[in-house]
């Protein structure tokens, strides 16, 4: 499988939003070379309708169990990480993403279905339309045993470690590097997960309203509930790698760096992405 692909034909993905529980629609279309553009569609009168910007110019928020992209007026599209991981993991760096419903559809709770559709409706290309951002000096956000750091490297690589009190997960670590084929085989189908003990509190806060065993793993005290069971014994840390890859897409271009994350999450991922954005802007002479 070639390192880069381009969208050759538009396609749609539909389903409930993981947090909102509402029906959402995503239309993926070709875009100008080297741009992933987020567009908010829907009926006239929708406050999001008509807004459209490249993702690297949008605000970021990872405080609500997902990665939200924020338009200049403060409105947002929620839980973008799985779709962006599918795109960039499969080597697509030029696409227009039109979202209706204010949230990406949850689909299968990972990047599996989206990756399959991207493979079906895209074609190999020689390059992504833009050069990678090569990190020149280390960065770190967070502190103590929870952090995300980036180090200069000749290619993109992730080392991720998680630790949960429940013995069902415990401590897991994964080192991942590779292109679309490795992403598709080893990362894309790793599903999001939640602790059974926190579901009531999450729903009281307006989150996980669209969650089900069709799109998530439910972790209980003595085991898991998941459609078809676990896909890998370490599916949990694989999903964290998926999330991180989707969050690093916020740069809008491939990244050459070794990301090391320990007990991190979307908030730390996106803080790191913001720092990388600033460095990228300074390197290209742009202000952010």
C-alpha positions in Angstrom: 0.0 0.0 0.0 1.4 3.4 -1.0 2.2 6.0 1.8 -0.3 8.6 0.4 -3.8 8.5 -1.1 -6.2 11.1 -2.3 -10.0 11.0 -2.3 -11.2 10.2 -5.8 -14.9 10.1 -5.2 -17.2 11.6 -2.6 -18.9 9.3 -0.1 -21.1 9.6 3.0 -21.0 8.1 6.5 -24.1 8.2 8.8 -24.8 7.2 12.4 -25.4 8.5 15.9 -22.9 10.9 17.6 -21.1 9.1 20.4 -21.8 11.9 22.9 -24.9 13.6 21.5 -26.8 10.5 20.6 -28.2 12.4 17.6 -28.2 11.3 14.0 -25.1 12.7 12.3 -23.8 12.7 8.7 -20.4 13.1 7.3 -19.7 13.7 3.6 -16.1 13.2 2.5 -15.1 14.9 -0.7 -11.9 15.8 -2.7 -10.3 19.0 -1.5 -7.5 21.2 -2.8 -4.1 19.6 -2.5 -2.6 19.5 1.0 -5.7 20.7 2.9 -8.1 18.9 5.2 -11.1 21.2 5.4 -13.9 20.9 8.0 -17.2 22.3 6.9 -20.4 22.5 8.8 -23.5 21.8 6.8 -27.2 21.4 7.5 -30.4 23.3 7.1 -30.5 27.1 7.0 -30.7 28.5 10.5 -28.3 26.0 11.9 -25.7 28.2 13.7 -22.9 25.9 12.2 -24.2 26.0 8.7 -21.9 27.4 6.1 -18.7 27.6 8.1 -15.6 26.1 6.5 -11.9 26.2 7.4 -8.8 24.1 7.2 -8.5 22.0 10.4 -5.1 23.5 11.2 -6.7 27.0 11.6 -9.5 25.8 14.0 -9.4 25.9 17.8 -9.1 22.6 19.7 -10.7 21.3 22.9 -10.0 17.9 24.4 -11.7 18.3 27.8 -15.0 16.4 27.0 -13.9 12.9 26.3 -13.1 13.6 22.6 -11.5 16.1 20.3 -13.6 19.0 19.3 -12.8 21.5 16.6 -13.9 25.1 17.3 -14.9 27.7 14.7 -14.1 31.4 15.3 -17.6 32.1 16.6 -17.2 29.4 19.3 -19.4 26.7 17.7 -17.8 23.3 17.3 -17.8 19.9 15.7 -17.4 17.2 18.3 -15.4 13.9 18.4 -13.3 14.4 15.2 -10.5 12.1 16.3 -11.5 8.7 14.8 -12.3 10.1 11.4 -9.1 12.1 11.3 -7.1 9.1 12.4 -8.8 7.1 9.6 -7.9 9.7 7.0 -4.3 10.4 7.9 -3.6 6.9 9.0 -4.6 5.8 5.5 -2.4 8.5 4.0 -5.0 11.0 3.0 -4.0 14.7 3.7 -6.4 16.4 1.3 -10.2 16.1 2.0 -13.3 18.2 2.6 -15.3 16.9 5.6 -18.9 18.3 5.7 -20.6 17.4 9.0 -24.3 17.6 9.8 -25.5 17.2 13.4 -22.6 18.9 15.1 -20.7 15.7 15.7 -18.9 13.1 13.7 -20.9 9.8 13.5 -19.6 7.2 15.9 -19.9 4.3 13.4 -18.0 1.3 14.9 -16.3 3.3 17.8 -12.9 3.3 16.0 -11.5 4.0 12.5 -12.3 0.6 11.0 -15.4 1.4 8.9 -14.1 4.8 7.9 -10.8 3.3 6.8 -12.6 0.8 4.7 -14.6 3.5 3.0 -11.6 5.7 2.5 -9.7 2.8 0.8 -12.7 2.2 -1.4 -13.2 5.8 -2.6 -9.5 6.9 -2.7 -6.6 6.2 -5.0 -2.8 6.1 -4.5 -0.9 9.3 -5.2 2.8 10.2 -5.3 2.7 12.6 -2.3 0.4 14.3 0.2 0.7 17.7 -1.5 2.7 19.2 1.3 6.0 18.4 3.1 6.0 16.9 6.6 6.8 19.0 9.6 10.1 17.8 11.0 10.4 18.5 14.7 13.8 20.0 15.5 13.8 20.0 19.4 11.9 18.1 22.1 8.5 19.2 23.5 6.6 18.0 26.5 3.2 18.8 28.1 1.9 17.5 31.3 4.0 16.4 34.3 4.6 13.5 36.7 3.2 10.2 35.4 0.8 11.8 32.9 2.5 13.5 30.0 2.8 13.6 26.2 6.2 14.4 24.6 7.5 14.8 21.1 11.1 14.1 20.1 12.9 14.7 16.7 12.7 11.6 14.5 13.1 10.8 10.8 9.5 9.5 10.6 6.3 9.4 12.6 6.4 7.0 15.6 4.3 6.5 18.7 5.1 4.9 22.0 2.1 4.8 24.3 1.6 3.5 27.9 -1.6 3.3 29.9 -2.3 2.2 33.4 -5.7 1.7 34.9 -6.6 0.4 38.4 -8.9 -2.3 37.0 -7.0 -5.6 36.4 -9.0 -6.0 33.3 -6.7 -3.4 31.7 -3.8 -2.9 34.1 -0.7 -1.6 32.4 -0.3 -1.8 28.6 2.3 -0.4 26.3 2.5 -0.2 22.5 5.2 1.0 20.1 3.8 1.8 16.7 5.3 3.0 13.4 4.4 2.3 9.9 2.2 3.4 7.0 -1.4 2.8 5.9 -1.1 -1.0 5.8 0.2 -1.2 9.4 -2.4 1.3 10.6 -5.2 -0.6 8.9 -4.2 -4.0 10.3 -3.0 -3.0 13.8 -4.7 0.2 14.9 -7.9 1.1 12.9 -10.2 -1.4 14.5 -9.3 -0.7 18.1 -12.5 0.6 19.8 -13.1 3.3 22.3 -13.9 2.2 25.8 -15.4 3.4 29.1 -15.7 2.1 32.6 -19.1 0.8 33.6 -18.8 2.7 36.9 -18.6 6.1 35.1 -21.4 5.8 32.5 -24.1 7.3 34.7 -22.0 10.4 35.5 -21.0 10.8 31.8 -24.6 10.7 30.6 -25.6 13.2 33.3 -23.0 15.6 31.7 -24.4 15.1 28.3 -21.7 12.6 27.1 -21.9 9.0 25.9 -25.6 9.4 25.0 -24.9 7.5 21.8 -22.6 4.9 23.3 -23.5 1.2 22.9 -21.9 -2.2 22.6 -22.0 -1.6 18.8 -19.4 1.3 19.1 -17.6 0.9 22.5 -16.1 -1.5 25.0 -17.7 -1.4 28.4 -15.1 -2.3 31.1 -16.7 -3.9 34.2 -15.0 -5.0 37.5 -14.3 -8.6 36.3 -14.4 -8.4 32.5 -15.6 -6.5 29.5 -18.7 -6.3 27.5 -18.0 -5.8 23.8 -19.5 -7.0 20.5 -17.5 -10.1 19.6 -15.2 -9.7 22.6 -11.8 -8.0 22.5 -10.1 -7.9 19.2 -6.6 -7.8 20.8 -5.7 -8.3 24.5 -4.2 -4.8 24.4 -7.1 -3.2 22.4 -7.2 -0.4 25.0 -3.7 1.0 24.4 -4.1 0.4 20.6 -7.2 2.7 20.8 -5.1 5.3 22.6 -2.6 5.2 19.8 -5.5 5.7 17.3 -6.7 8.7 19.3 -3.3 10.2 19.4 -2.8 9.8 15.6 -6.2 11.5 15.0 -5.3 14.3 17.3 -1.9 14.9 15.7 -3.8 15.5 12.4 -4.6 18.9 13.9 -1.3 20.1 12.4 -2.8 19.6 8.9 0.3 17.9 7.6 2.3 14.8 8.3 4.6 15.0 11.3 8.1 13.5 11.6 8.5 13.0 15.3 8.5 10.3 18.0 5.6 10.9 20.3 5.8 9.3 23.7 2.6 9.4 25.8 2.1 8.0 29.3 -1.4 8.0 30.8 -2.3 10.8 28.5 -5.6 11.6 26.7 -7.2 14.1 24.3 -6.5 17.1 26.5 -2.8 16.4 26.6 -2.7 15.3 23.0 -4.2 18.5 21.9 -2.0 20.7 24.1 0.9 19.0 22.4 -0.7 19.6 19.0 -1.1 23.3 19.8 2.6 23.6 20.8 3.5 21.8 17.5 1.3 24.2 15.6 3.0 27.2 17.0 6.4 25.8 16.1 5.2 24.9 12.6 3.8 28.5 12.2 7.1 30.0 13.3 9.1 27.8 11.0 6.9 28.8 8.0 6.8 32.5 9.0 3.1 32.5 9.8 1.5 33.9 12.9 -1.1 31.9 14.9 
